[in-house]
Every structure is written in structure tokens, then in C-alpha cells.
Amino acid sequence: MYRCILGIGDIVIVLDDTKKKILQVLSEDGRKTLTEIATKLNITHVAVKKQLMKLMESGIVKIQPLINPSALNLLLVATLIEAENLEAIQRLKEKFKNCPRMILLASLIGGYNMLALLIAEDMNVVESMNNVCSIRTSKGIRRSEVFMVSELIIPKYVSLRLIPSSERKSEITPCGLNCCICSRFNEYKCLGCPATKCYRGPL
């Protein structure tokens, strides 16, 4: 039997067939109960819980809802970035780690050293993201390229940070800007940041 061994810190996790089957069932339907998974795998629900807890505690698995952006009529924008150095990359990570529009932020090896995938409600927001409050306008960026994503093929569902309106108490965005005084926002050319109390979009 082939076993995938993953080392994380001092913890070694073996992805044996049982763990893979559990992950397969959950990837198809994350709402499955321990009992339902156990029945499908012909093992006890206690065994399923034990295996799942190991995966979660090791940081291999996180159970959370995923959302289909196209079902919410959201646009996807991919940005390739060449940051000047490691310090610039670290600044970008810190600045945008809590951005509610950010689906993916990754370091790359090559000419471009960062990739960002973001959501936008409409083309006005896309324009704001590209020219005003974008990762590409941040300090330490040598060059960037922006692409509109025509179709999200795999995965179809992604993790979005949806912030309840009751928790939007600040005018300051997670990246440190003030949407409420932005000229594009006040001219109704942008919906604002979904993390702020100024936001007037559907998210």
C-alpha cells in the first residue's frame, strides 16, 4: 500500500487509504456527519473522528464553507507581481492578509514573485482595485500584470471572507485605506471595501 508521509514541524502524518477516503467524502460533501462517513467507509464513527482530528490538529485539513463566486455574479481578477525584494513581499503579505477581496495570495518562483486572486462585484470595483487600492500600487512593486478570469474551472468553490454588516464598524480597510473619503467611492464609482461600514455592495 502506498502511503504519503507529511512532516509538519515535529508531527509526522501518514495519509493512508482511510484518511484519503475520509477527505474524499468530505470534498464531495463537507456536511457529511461522522456517522455517515463511517457508514460509507465501513468503520466506526469514533475511528473517523480520531483520523479527522489528527488531520485538523496537524494543519493539513480545515473544514469551512466554500462559495461559488459565479453564483454571486462576482468577477475574478488575477494579478502577477514582481516585488523588489523579500522585504517588499513580506510587507505585501502583512498588508493584504486580511483583505476580504483576496481569495489567494501566493509567493512565486520566477520573474514574477507573487500572485493575487481577488473578487470584485463589478467593473468599477475592478478599476478601483487596479488603480487606487490595489496590491499592484503598493510600495516595492517593480511591475505587474492584471488578468480578468473568464472561468474558474478548478476549484469551482473557493473560500470567501464574508463579513456581516454588524461587524463593519470602521472606515479603515484591513490594508490601511479609508474608503469613506475616497473620491471614487464618493462619486459612486466604487462600492467600497466589504470590511468597512461605508461599504454599499451586496456582499
Secondary structure, DSSP 8 states (H G I E B T S, - for coil): ---EEEEETTEEEEE-HHHHHHHHHHHH-TT--HHHHHHHHTS-HHHHHHHHHHHHHTTS------B-GGGGT-EEEEEEEEESSHHHHHHHHHHHTT-TTEEEEEE-SSSS-EEEEEEESSHHHHHHHHHTS-GGGSTTEEEEEEEEES---S-SSB------GGG---SB-TTS-BGGG-HHHHTTS----TTSTT--S--
